[in-house]
Each structure stands twice: as structure tokens, then as C-alpha cells.
Amino acid sequence: MLSVILRVRLAFHDETSSLTTVYNWFNEFQRGHTNLIDDVRERRPSTATPEDNISAVWLMIAKRVTCQQI
């Protein structure tokens, strides 16, 4: 397998995936996954900061509140 990857790298240079990535794909296929699309994960949305908190911070900035006062 390594010789195949080296030949692909010689042919396509920097446009190929890293050896680690290829090994990870190989392992995923061995586990029965048939595609390389990430599974949906539960995570906190990037917009999870409440508007009240943002407003409070801007108010402290406007009043020039120091870190020690906070």
C-alpha cells in the first residue's frame, strides 16, 4: 500500500492526501463505513451566546469598566 501512495504522490505532488488521512479512510472502510462524509454530531451552536450577555459587555466597555471592577 505504501508504494501505491508514493507513486500517487509522485504523480500528483501536493494535491494528494496525507498518509495518515489515507490510513484513517482505510480503517473507516474496514469498520463498515461506506462513505467519508462526517456523521452528524450534537454540539453547541456557534450562536449560543445570549444577546443579553453581549449587550452587558458592550455596556461595560462603553462605561470603561476595568477588569478589576468586573
QUIHU-V509618 format. One record per backbone hydrogen bond with DSSP energy under -1.0 kcal/mol. NH is the residue of the N-H (numbers start at 1). CO is the residue of the C=O. E is the energy in kcal/mol with one decimal. If there is no record, write none. Layout:
nh=[NH/NH]
co=[CO/CO]
e=[E/E]
This chain:
nh=[5/6/7/8/9/10/11/12/13/15/22/23/24/25/26/27/28/29/30/31/32/33/48/54/55/56/57/58/59/60/61/62/63/64/65/70]
co=[1/2/3/4/5/6/7/8/9/12/18/19/20/21/22/23/24/25/26/27/29/28/45/50/51/52/53/54/55/56/57/58/59/61/60/66]
e=[-2.1/-2.5/-2.1/-2.3/-2.6/-2.2/-1.7/-2.8/-2.4/-1.8/-2.1/-2.4/-2.4/-2.5/-2.7/-2.5/-2.2/-2.4/-2.1/-1.6/-1.2/-2.1/-1.2/-1.6/-2.6/-2.3/-2.2/-2.4/-2.1/-2.0/-2.4/-2.4/-1.9/-1.2/-2.5/-1.7]
